[in-house]
Amino acid sequence: MGSCCQRIENRMNLSVVEGDLLDQNVEVIVNTWNRNVIPWWLLFPQGVSGAIKRRAGLEPFRELGRMRAIPLGEAVITSAGRLPFKGIIHVAGINLLWRSSERSIRDAVRNAMALATKNGYRSVAFPLIGAGSGGAKAVRVLEWMQSELASIHFDGAVRIVQFRRSAKSN
């Protein structure tokens, strides 16, 4: 078979780890966000968003506040504030009733990866999108995310981080 007809293989290095998303050695992280329908300053972010707000500061959220509403499943990017990453990709993985679905999770993964590729990032870390306040079972979310990532060509490392409190934060 000639070089024109060779199958292009997905070069993604996908791993699933336990830990804290904010402690990952990657260029960009993904945050599940509220779609910008409710102003950021009226919310008391929990989970990943709360941790980002505490460690990154307010700048990424101020940037989000200047953006339009994020359609369900879509993604936008901001700076990382005081965090050591090159950026934060915020995905709208939950609907207005604070629920996630297989479709919203798969769309959020696909759109986050499109932004990572467009911006030239080579390493991305995801939380389990929609498994916290989105109400989906973590095991199902992990299956959907892995399945969606398997269909995406990305020449780099992708890490799905299942939250586990570190000993230093206890």
N, C-alpha and C positions, 0 to 999 in steps of 0.2 A: 504494500500500500504506500503510495507516495506521500510526501509531506503535506500536500494539499488536502488529503483525506484522512489524516490521523485524527483520532478522537482527542479533543482538548479535555484534559482531566482537571478536576477541581483541585487546586493546590492548597486549599484551606487547611490549616492546622487547627482542628477543632478540639477543644478540651472542656471537660466539665469539672469544676473544682468546688470545694467548700471554702468559705472564708468571707472576707469583707470586700465588696466591690471596690471601695476606695483605696484598698491596699494593693491592687493589682498593678503589675509592671507592664502597662500598655500605653498606647498613645492617646486613646479616646475611650470614654466610658459611655454607657447608655443609661438614661434616666427615664422612668415611666412618669409622665406628666399628666396634668388635668385638662389638656386641650386648650388652655388659655381662655376658657369661657368665664371662669371665676378669677378675678384679679389675684395675682400671686401674693400680694400683701394682705389679702383677707384670709388666706389659708394658713393653717398650721401644718406644714408638710410633715408627713410621717415616713417611716421606712427609708427607702433610698433617697427620696427627695429631702427628707428631714436631715439625714446624715450629710448630704451634699451641702445643704444650707448651713449647717453647723461648721463644716470644715472648709468649704469653698468661699463662704461669705455670700453677700447678697447680689454681687454683680451678675452671675449667670441668670438669676431670677429677674433682675431689672431688664436684662436683654430680652428675656422671654416676654416680659410685660410690654415691650415695644413692638412685638410681633402680632400678627393676626391670629385669630383662632386657628388651632391646629386640627384639621379634619381627622376623624378616627382612623387610626392606622398609619398616619403620616408621621414625618420626622423633621425636626429643625435642629440647627446646631448653634451653640453659644461658646463663649470662652469658658475656661475652667475655673475662673476666679483664683483662689489661693491653692487650688489642688495642682498636683504636678503634671496634669495631662495637657495635651494640646487643645482639647475641646471636650464638650459634653454634648452628646446627641440626645435630644429629648424626644420621646415618642409618645403619641396619644394611643396608649394601649387599652384604656378603659373608657367606657361610654359615659354619658351624662348621669346615669344611675349608678356610677362607680362599679360597673361590671365589665369584665373582659369576656371575649369569645375567641374561639379558635381563629376566626377570620381576622379580628382586630390584632391578635398576637402575631399571626403570620404576616399580615400587612406591615405591622410595626417593625418586625425583624427585617423584612425585605427592604423597606424604606430606610431603615437605619444603615443597613449594609450599602445601599446605593449612595448615601451621603458619605459614608466612610471611604468608599471607592473614589467618589468624585473629589474628595479633599485629599486624596493620596495617603490616607492612613494605612498602616500595615499591621496594626494590632488593635483589637476591640474587645472590651469586656461588657457583657450583658448581665443584668439581674434576671431573675425569672419574671418576665413581663406578665402582669395581671394575676400573679399568684398571691399577692398580699391583699391589699384593699380591693383588688379586682375580683376576688372570690373564687378564682379557678384553682383546682387542685395542682399542687406543685409537680406531681409526676406527669400529669397531662400536659402542662405548660412545657415541661422539659421535652417531652416527645414532640410536640408541635414545633418548638423552636429548633430542635435538632433536625427534624424533617425539612423544615423550610431552609435552614442553612445548608443542608446537603444539596439543595437545588440551585445554590448560588455559587458563581465563580468568584473567588476572592483569593488573591495571591498574598496570603498573610495568616496571622494567628487570630483566632476567635476563641474567647473564653466565656463560658456560661458559668456564672458564680452563684452557687447556692449559699445563701447567707448562713454564716456560722460565726457567732461572736468570738472574737479572739481573746486569748487569755489576758492580753494587756488592757482590754477595755472593760474587764470585769471589776 
